[in-house]
Amino acid sequence: AAAERELLRRAARAAGVGTAADLADWFRMPVAAARPRLDELVAAGELTTVRVDGWREPAYLDPAARRPRRVRAAALLSPFDPLIWFRPRTRRLFGFDFRFEIFVPQEKRRWGAYVLPFLWGERLAARVDLKSDRAAGALRVLGAWREAWAEPEEVAAPLAAELGTLAGWLGLGEVLVAENGDLAPALRAALAG
């Protein structure tokens, strides 16, 4: 019980705010095992129960959590990043449906085999299907798509910068963008820019 409480404390600290299912999944605990531990943490004053607009279930918050004035982020996210791993939470927080399609048969893939979401500011703005082409010394963007709210010209430049960073980290010389996806033209222009 003590170990479960500690894992849930850590999950709440890392997640910021989350439902019982969100926090339980952080360390792959069964929700049924997490609920009594969460009740104990609330009773001890170590977590607070809160309501989040649009969420059907109550959520839990670490009383020491502070809301940042503004989040300034630009990052490609691994499919295994905790921010997007638990799909119900990702849909609830960002309205972003993400599925790591490397495990999906090719003919059933919507986005591609190795797609990374792009976090820009406080939102998931785009997704790119990437392939490392070591023979050509290039990071290939097989497809680039933006979320409906994201303006292509605004999201393309920070995404291009992150792709350049990733290419450098992988020891690849250039980023090449294919035709696939509604963000591809703006992304090619930003990389050429």
N, C-alpha and C positions, 0 to 999 in steps of 0.2 A: 504494500500500500504506500509506503514511504517513497519507494522508487517511482511508482506511478504518479504520485503527487509532484515529485520533482520534475519528471518528464513533462507533465502538463504545465507546470510553472514556466519551464523553459519554452515550451510551445507558445504559451500566451505572450511571453516577452518577445519572441521572435516574430510571431504573426501580427502582433499589434492588437488585433481584435479577431475573435473567431467563435463560431458555434462549437458545440460539443464535438460534432463530427470533424470540424476543421482541426481542432486541437488534438483530438485523438489520432487523426491520420498523420499528424506531424511526425510521430514516432511509431506509426503503424499499430496503435493500440486499438482493441475493439471498443466501439462507442459504449457498449454496455458496461465495460470495465471502467471507462473514463468518467461516466456520469456521477457515480458516488464520490469519486475523488474530487471532481469539480465542485460538488456540493460541499465537501469538507474544506476546500480551499476558500470558497465563498464565506462559509461560516467562520473561518479563521481570519477573514479580512485580507487574504492574500490575493484574491481575485474579486472583481466586481461584476455583477450581472448587469448587462446593458441591453438596450433595444437599438437596433440599427434600421433606419428607414429602408423599407423594401425587403427586409429579411423576415421570413415567417417564424424563425426560431429565435430564442434569446441568444445573446452572445456574451462572451466573457472578455474582460479587460483587466490587464495588470494595473493596479492603482498608481503605479509609478510611471506609466506610459505618458508620453508627452506628444502632442500633435505638432508636427513641424508646420511652420508657416507656409512653406512651399517645398515641394519635392522637385529637384532639378536632376533628373536622371536621363541618361542615354546609355542603354546597355542591351546587348544581345543576350537573351536568356537561354541557358541550357534547358533541354526538355526535362531535366531532372531538378531544376531549380525549385525550391520550396514555394516560391511565389505562384508557380503555375502547375505544380505537381498534382494537387487535389482539384480535379476538374470542376466539381460543383462550386468550390470557393472561387475559382478563377472566373467562372460564369457570373457568380453573384457580385464579385468586386469590380470586374472589368467589362462584363458583357462580352467576353471573349471565349469562344469555344475552341479549345486546343486539344488536339489529339496527336500524340507522337506516332506518325504514320509509318515509321520504319518497320513496325510489326504488322502492318496492314498489307494485304496483297496489292501489288502494283496497280492492277486494274481498278481497285476500289479506293485508291488514294485521291484525296481532294487537292492537297497542297503539295505533297512531295514526300520523299523518304526522310530527309533530315532537315526539318524545318525549325528555325529558331524564331521565337517571338521577339519583337523589338519594343522595349520599354522606353518611352519618351515622356519625360515629365512624370505625371502621375498615372499615365494610361498606357495600355498596350496599343501601339499605333500601327504596327505592321508585322508581317512575317516574311521570312526569306528561306528558300530551299537552297542549301549550300552543299558544295562538293569541293574537296581539296584535290586539285589536279597537280600532283607533284611533278609529273613529267613536263608539263607546260609551265610550272612555277606560278600557278595562278589559283586564286580562290574563285570558283565559279558560282555565280548566283543563278541557279537554274530557274528560279521564279521569285518574284517580289510582289507582294500584295499589301495594300493599305487597308486599314479599317475605314468604314464609311465616313466617319467624322473627320478623319485625318486628311489634310490638304497635301497632295503629292509634293508640291514644291517646298513645303515647310518641313515635311518629315524626311525628304530625300537627303538633304545635306547632313543632318546628324547621323542618319543611318549609314551614309557613305563613309563618314569618319569612323564609325564603329567597325564597319567592314574592313577599312584600311588597317585599323588596329589589330583586328583578328588575323588578317593576312600576314601582317608583320610578325605577330606572335607565332604563327605557323611556319614562318620562314618562306613565305610566298611573295613574289614580287608585285603582282598586280591583282586587281579585282575585275572580273569580266562578267557582265550582266547579259543574260539571254533575253529573248523577247517575251517570255511567259510572265503574265501578271500585270495588273493595272498600275503598279508602281514602277515597273521596269523602265519606261522611258525617262521619267524624272530622275530615277536613280542613276541611269547611264549619264545623263546630263550633269548631275552633281559630281560624279566621279571624274568626268572630263573637265569640269570647271575650274 
